């Protein structure tokens, strides 16, 4: 399993919906190699986000097994799971979810501070990370001073500053105009190619899906 960043077998996810059991996902198989780009597609309500949350260890399947970064999620303690999330995984949502009272640099430094890295060192590393993507001049800006596309780019910088093995992205361009979408996708692909970070992305955009190494279509 050394080359798989995710390996999932026989995944099922069901919810109690009033008097009936509603199955969202059934018998899903999923594998992704380290350093690759996977797009998860499908119609609205088919379970794309549910699958992403399961693969990332943010939700628990009704049945089935998931290995994330070589570890079986179901058997991990809360401490072990938190370690994977803080050191090996990045997550980006459709909304940037930046902390509005903190600067761009402070937002990007947050994963490092959560890891226990000293504030000054974390800020220095965050500023260096911003410089590597030609974004350092915005380091002292606040989120409201940036466009939607730029805010999402900051969210991506925050998700990648700690050099994770994989980034999960849930419709990261869903609220963006075409120009901002291109900006965000170029940055995601830069992280994927240059830093060998796996990318697992939910999208309804077929053009974005076509850029992936593999496509998983939920029907």
N, C-alpha and C positions, 0 to 999 in steps of 0.2 A: 504493500500500500504506500510505499515511500514516495511515489510520484503523484499520488492523488491528494489534492487539497480537500476535496469533498468526495465521499462515497456514501450513497444512501440506497437502501434496498427496501422494497415492499412498503413504502410509506402510505399511511392512511391517516386522514384527519377528519373527524366527525364532531359535530356540535349538537347539543340538545336544543331544538327549536320548538318550544312549546311541548306538545305531546309527541312529536316525532323526532327521530334522529336524522340530522342532515349531514350527508357525507360530502365534503368539499374536495378531498383528494383520495384516490383509491389506487393501490398497487403502482405507485410511482417509483421508478428506478432513476437514479441520477449519479453521474460521475463527472468530475472535473479535474483535469490535470493542473499541477502547479504552473503558474505563469500564463494561463490561457484565459480567453475571454468567452464567456457563455451568456447568451441572451435567452431569457425566459419570456415567451410570448403567449398570446391567447386572448380570447374575448373577455370583456369585462365580467367579473364575477366567477371566473373559472378557477380561481385559487392561486394566481401568480404570487401575490404578496404573501399568502399563507405559506406557500412552498418556500419562498425566500426566508421567511421568519423561522421556519423549521430548520432549514439548512444552516442558518446562522446561529441556531441554538437559542433563539429568542422565544420560541414556542415549543411545545412538546407534542410529538405525534401521538395519535391514538394507538397506532401500532407501527412497527418497522424499526429499522436501525439506521443511525446516521453517525458517520465518522467525520469529524472536522479537524483539519490539521493533524491527522493521524490519531485522534483521540475519540473513543466512543462517547458521545455526548451524554447518553442516558446513564452511564455509570460514574460520571464525574461529580465530585462534591461541588457545592456552590463556590467555594474558594477556587477550585480548579477551573470551573467554568468562567468565573470572573477573570482569571489570569489569561485564558485564551482570548476573551473579549477585549481585554485591555492591552495585550501584547501582540496578538496574531491576527486580529480581525479589525476591519474598519467598516463603518456603515454610513450610508448616505440616503436621505429621504427625498421625497418630491419637494418638500419645503426645506430650506437650508438649516433651520433650527439653530441659527447662530445666537449667542448670548448678547442681547442688545446693549447691555451696559458695559461690555468689554470690547476692547479694540480687536482688530483683525489678528494681530500678533498674539494677543491673549487667548482668543478663541482657538487659534491653531495650536498653541502651547498646551491647551487643556488636557489632551490625552497623556502627555508626558508628565504633567503635574499629578494626574490620577495614578500614574505608575509609581509615584513617589520621588520623581526627579526634582531636585531643588529648583525653586522658581527662577532664579537667574539663569541657570543652565537651560532650563526648559524654554525660556524666552529667547535665549541665544540660538538654540537649535531651531525654534520656530521661525525666527527671522532668517536664518540661513536657508531653511526650507522654502520660505517665500521668495528668497533671492534666486533659488534654483529654478523657479517657474516664472521669473521676471515679474514678480508681484510685490517686491519689497517696498516699493514706494507707497503702497497702500497699508503698510504694517500698522500705522498709527491711526488709520481711519476707523470709524465705527460702522457697523453693518448698514445703518440707514443711509449712509453716504455713498453706498454702492448700488449698482444696478442689480436686477435679479440674477443675471448670468454671472456677475462678479461675486455675488454672495454665494452662489452655488460652487464657484471655483474655490472660495475660502473653505466651504464645507468639505470639499474634496481634499484640500490641503490638510485640514484637520484630521480627516479619515486616513491620511497616508503618512503623516509626519513621524509616526512611531514605527514605520517600515513593516507593515503587516504582511502576512502571507496572502491574504485575500481581502478584497473590498466587496461588500454587498451593496447594491444600489437599487432602490425602489423608485422607478420612474423619475430618475434625477433630472430629466429634461422636460417633464410633463407640463410644467407651467412656463416654459421659456419660449421666446420667439426664435425663429430659425438661426439668426446670428448668434444668439446666446447658446443655443443648442450646439452649434458647431464649436464654440469656444469650450464648452464643458466636455464634449466628446473628444476633442483633440487632447485635452488634459488627461482624461481618463485613459486614453490609448497611450499617451506618453508614460503614465505610471505603469501601465500594463507591460509595455515593451521594454522600456529602459530599466525599470526596476524589478522586472519579472514578478510583479504582483498579480495574482489571479483576480479576475473581475467577473462577478456574477450579477447580472443586471436584468431587472424586469423592465420591459418596455412594450408599448403598443405601436411604436414607430417601426415599420418594416425596413426603412432605410438604415436605421440604427442596428436592427437585428442582423441585417445583411453584412455588417462589419465584423460580426463575432466569428470566433473559431468554430463554435458549435451553437446550435439553436435548439431549445427545448420548447416545443409547442404544446400547451395544455388545451385539450378539447373537452 
